[in-house]
């Protein structure tokens, strides 16, 4: 069977209203353009969604990783979306597009991208996660729980096909170097790194036999731009079942509203709230940070779905917990730990404040 590639490519091309949501005209334009490419045979299937003010393109095709045609197609969609956003005077139109020219790949140009090439199994359940108002390190904790924590994933204990554990590729985003770590052998060293989620980010997870299990976007748009232009709002692809964590084991980490960086002006800690797509419209202090999960069955490259996985009453307590944490942490105002530490604020307006005060320090 030919391999299929899942590409999830996202960008903030204009918020409606402010940074809170996505104007339907942008979604309609993306659907129209992708449908044209599907009819031409460039792609197999697609689904367009949004989380907050980010346009998320979920695409299947047979061209492998980093394909120039696929990335150019996504870039053109984001350019057209930006043009519509400018006409509507949407907020931050094109803010994730850091260049006027496409250079063969969206990576390094602002949009986030997660891709996975695979051979479809007899049944291929896949969950696509998308986040708003947070950074790529938001996936570190759930990925560890899914693939290395037996208190979350009982399959690690009772399923012989999972008993050998998994391999984690961890990226140092400042040095642009990757280290490969094994679980369970390296879990203490692994936790030492990924606990610093703004520095070390899980990029991929594999079975010990090399089967790809999960892939994330790791682009840090502020590092690329050299200034604050918004949080990165990452995406993630996770395969499930048959020697991999079950769908329920993949979803379980999000039953706790754990803390992530981002929220207002990308400068605060906040609870990660799992929501349906209909509720992925953060307005309270531009938050709290949101995460959506769309479930698909892959069938010869076709995306059978989606199922809105967080549109489930069993996440009501996680949402309540997120709101209670938000109430508590917001009362800290500009004081840490609500506001990020100075080391994480070098791409905000803080350097300008320090520069202004430089001569007043004695």
C-alpha positions, 0 to 999 in steps of 0.5 A: 500500500502507498504511504499516506502523509498527514499534514496539519498546517496552521496560521493566524491570518486575522482574528475575529473579534480581536484575537478571539475567533475565526471569521467564517469567510476565511474558513470558506475560502480555505475549503474552496481552495482545498477542494479545487486541489483535491479535484486536481489530484494534488491532495487526497482529502482535507478538513478545515477547522479553527482553534481561536484565531488560528486557521488549521488545515488538515490535509492528506496526500501522497507526497511525503514530508516537507513537499514544496507543492503541499506547503505552497498550497497552504501558503497560498491559502494563508495569503488569500485568507490574509487578503480577506482579513485585511478587507474585513479589517480583522485584527492581526491580519497575516501576523504569522506570515513573516515573509512576503515570499514563499521559499519552498517550505512554510517552516521558518516563515511563521506558520506551524506545521506537523506532518506524519508519513505512515502506512495505514494499518487495518484500522487507523484512528488518528486524533488531531489536536490544535491549541490557541494562546499557548506554545509548543511545549504545551504538548510535553506533559500529555505526550509523556502521559500517553506514551510513558506513564502507566498511571495514564496508559494502562496498556504500558502494563498489560498490553504486550505490544506496548511493554517495550516502551517508546522513543521520544525525539526532544528538540532544544529550540534554542540550539536547534538540536535533537536528542533521542530518548527511550522510555522507560529506560531514560524517563528521569533524564527525559523528564529533566528536559521536557519539564522545561517546556519553553526550552525542550519540546517533544517533536516526535514519538516512535515505537521501538520498532520505528513506527511513528506514533505522534508528531508536533509542530515546534515552530517558535514564531517569536524566535523567528521574528525576533519580536513578540508577534503572538503565541505559537498555537501548536498542532499535534497528530497522534495515532491510536490503538493496535500497539499504540495508546488507545483513544481513551488513553490519548485523551485522558491527560486532558482531563486535568486543566494543567498549566501552560504558558501563553494567554494574554499577550503570550506573557502569562501562565494559565490553565489549558481548557479542553473544549469543543470546536464551538467553544474554541473562542477564547475571550476572557483575558484572551483565554484561558488557553484552549485545546480542541481534538478532532478524531478521524478514521483514515481509510485509503487516505480519506478522513472519515470524520471528524468526531469532536472529541472534547464535546463530551460531558466527561470533560465538564469538570476539567473545564470547571477546574480551568475556570477556577484556576483562572479565577485564582491565577488572574488575581495575581495580576502583573505579579509572577507566577501569573506573569511569566518570569523575565527569562521568558519575556524577552520578546514582549515589550519588556526590553523596551521598558528596561531600555527606557529605565536603563539610566535610572538604575544607580 
